Amino acid sequence: MPTFKLTIAYDGTGLVGWQRQASGISIQGLLEDALRELDGRHVEVAGAGRTDAGVHALGQVASVSLTRAIDRGTLVRALNSRLPESVRVVDATDAAPSFHARFDARSKTYCYRILNGEVMSPFERAYAWHVPGSALDVAAMASAARLLEGRHDFAAFQASGSDTSTTEREVFSSRARYGSDPLRGAGDPQPFDGMAPGLITYEIAGAGFLRHMVRTIVGTLVEVGRGRRPVAWVSEVLRSRDRAEAGPTAPAEGLFLVSLDYRDGVTLPAGDRELGHRVSG
C-alpha cells in the first residue's frame, strides 16, 4: 500500500475545522470523500493539526495509505479535481509505510494576523482580527511574547473544559512584530492598500499546542499592546494556571497553520517506495 505525505492549504471560512464531525463540512471529511472515489474504499486521513472552525492553513500535513498504485502528480490532480476550490492539495510526497502526520511531527508553526486601525478592508475580514483604536505597542507585545519561550505549564492558555493528560508544552519561538505576512510574503512591511490598517503578526513554533492556546496567547498579548497590562503580567498568567487570569480568546479567522517540521526518514525519494522498511524506524 503506497503511503503519501500530503501538504494541504485551505480557507477555513464556513468549515467546521479539520476533524470530521457529525454535522458540517470538515477538511478531513472532504479529503476522505475524495479518496473514497479515487481508491474505491474508505481511506482514513490522519492530519497533523486539528484546526478549529474558521482557522486556515497554508501547510497542513496529512498521511494516507492507498491500495491503488498512483504517482504523486496524478494524486494531486485527482484530489484537487474532487475538492472545493477552498481546499487544495499543494504537494504529495512518497512516505515510509509507518509515517503518521501527527505523531511524526517535530514542531508546528502558527501565525496570527492582527489588523490595527480604524477601518479594515472588507477583503481582510475573514483572515485577520480587526483591533481598532490606538496603535498597539508592538515592542511590549514582542517582549511579552518572548516570556513564553521554553517549557512551561500552559494551563492558563487552554480552552476552558479541555481534557488533556498534561498541560506542559515546549515553545521554541514566540514572536510578535510588524509586517511579515504569511499571505503576501515575508519582508513586505506594508502589504495592504490605504484602506487597510497596519498589520501585526504573531508567530509561534512549538512541539505541540493545547486547544485555543495560540488564540488565547494572542488575546493576552493584545491586552499588553493596549497598555492594560504590563509585560511581566504574562509570566504571572503562566504561573497562575488559571484560564480566567489570561486575556480573551482571539477570533479564529486570524489564525493560520503555517508549516510542520518532521524528523528525517519519513519521506522517500520519488519512486523509491521499496525502501520504506529501511527508513521507517
Buried (B, 14 or more C-beta within 10 A) or exposed (E): EBBBBBBBBBBBBEBBBBEBEEEEBBBBBBBBBBBEEBBEEEBEBBBBBBBBBBBBBBBBBBBBBBEBEBEBEEBBEBBBEBBBEBBBBEBBBBBBBBBBBBEBBEBBBBBBBBBBBEEBBEEBEBBBBBBEEEEBBBEBBBBBBBBBBEEBBBBBBBBEEEEEEEBEBBBBBBBBBBBBBBBEEEEEEEBBEEEBBBBBBBBBBBBBBBBBBBBBBBBBBBBBBBEEBEBEBBEBBBEBBEBEBBBEBBBBBBBBBBBBEBEEBBBBEEEEBEEBEEBBE
